[in-house]
Amino acid sequence: MEIIHTENLTKVYKGGLKAVDNLNLSIDEGQIFGLLGPNGAGKTTTIKMLTTQIKPTSGNATVAGINIITESLAVRKVIGVVPQDLTMDEDLRGIENLLMVARFYDIPRGESLRRAKELLDLVDLTEFANKNVGTYSGGMRKRLELVAGLINEPKVLFLDEPTIGLDVQTRTRMWEYIREVKKKLNITIILTSHYLEELDELADTISIMDYGKVKVTGTPESLKSALNGDIIILGINGNEEAEKIKKFPDAISVQLVDEKTVRVKVASVDSELPGFFEFLLANGVKPQTMSVERPSLDQVFMEYTGRRIRDSEGGEDVMKQRINMRRMRA
Amino acid sequence: MSGLMPLFQREIKKWYKDPIFFFVGMLQPLFWIALFGSALDFSKFVPSGQSTFGVSQILDGAPNYITFVIAGVLTTTALFTGIFAGTNIIWDRRLGTLSRFLISPIRRSSIVFTKIFASIVRILVQAVILIAAALIIPNGLVFQNGFNVFDALVVIASITMIAFIFSSIFSLIAIRMTKMNSIFGIINLINLPLMFASYAMFSKSMMASWLGNIAQYNPVSWSAQAIRMVIVNGSLTASQMGTLGLYLLGLFVLTVILTIACIIASEKEIRE
């Protein structure tokens, strides 16, 4: 069943920057849906519109069947949001913050206390419940943010770049918590990220966004397999061997990188590898090294946007665009 | 108004959980009354032998300067504390907590009104300490014509309304503001004119006539004069009652206008 539906959703900021451009999304219930794109792609603006923080310039959307423009207050009651920036009051204790947020949803005190304790336990913060949030580490604060978004038992949880700024180890722990939340509460999670591996790990479906538009949507596996094939990289002993390898009948393509390296593209390593070994033996090719490169989301991103996601991170234009968008949102 | 109570409790909790903020806030009015109130000894300005009569004439009937100025100090305390309602909105924006409020199903105006109500509570507590201190210190506050429940209600109503007025003005200024320096610039610009173009610290008879004429339109004057009338005069004559009524009406009308302005502006304009 569809839980989020957008129709030509568009946001143009003052100054004319079109952050989101006629976005049409249809997100099914019960999945982790990932929005992937570099900074400035329009992910956060999309989330801000869907969570009623900003109004669209044109177009419309529903979340859990509720209109985001005409019934914004009702939308806010059924969603949970974990924004990119930290939002908990550092002068209050962890549990005080959760109880305050619970009261925003008119949850009775006994019930909110029960939920707060349960959620703190879920993210291993029980022993820090009575400490001021100001004393928490970055990872602990992110975990508290995560459960603050769950206190109202939302139908949809929006996670906007949930691991931005965290070290690799803490990020991996965060992924475990997100999986745990999904498993225990079985809610729909909308996750934005510019970390490919994050969405590869967590998302059931991914939409790749760039310049305010969705370029492609699919499961991580389907997006990668759509690139048609895995690559076997061989270290060889010269051109003679390369010429023999080029005759491998099941190769989609064979590329000679240099005198000692050949890239052989096959439909699937899993099914082609035994036959490839037999072919090498039969032709007397004895590779020095062998490795396999499966398609990554980075390659998927490159296929649909024409550039690598990492390259697009530091570009001056994108940085300027990002700063301008922050200013305009303010 | 949804969200009002939890946000209000947060404000009060943050106030008493920060001992420095709490005690400095308490000390500030004490310095006002002990130092500023004692700095001007008007008996030195009038010929000897008729000092009490002379002083009382300059000070609208008050026997000493502290009795005269306490109404002004109460009002300007409301002005200075009201500023924090605005700066606290900017703090919440900069620290990210405002984002949490904006994504919650609460009324946007609750965010602004809790700042205003918390300011009023702080100011009322300061007012109690201030009046107690003024009564204790030598040559301090004297209720020469008594002080009854009606007088107390006038003082509370005036302080509450002037506190509301300043807190809401500074909240309105802060609704879209992101930089702390900007609000402090505005505060510095308007604080002194508001205080000195009023009858808070000096009576009309002590002022240049042009300034005295301007001061009569300043709400700081209305609050200070309303409080001063009941403190200095005790039971009021019919004509004094009329004047008092006008001051309170002026404050009330401003309170209503600013309430509406705050509701409209916060519902429409407040952003993270």
Interface residues (C-beta under 8 A of the other chain):
Chain A: T51 T52 Q53 L73 A74 R76 K77 V81 P83 D85 L86 T87 M88 D89 E90 D91 L92 E96 M100 V101 R103 F104 Y105 D106 A148 R329 A330
Chain B: S2 G3 M5 P6 L7 Q9 R10 K13 K14 K17 D18 L95 G96 T97 S99 R100 F101 L102 I103 S104 P105 I106 T178 R271 E272
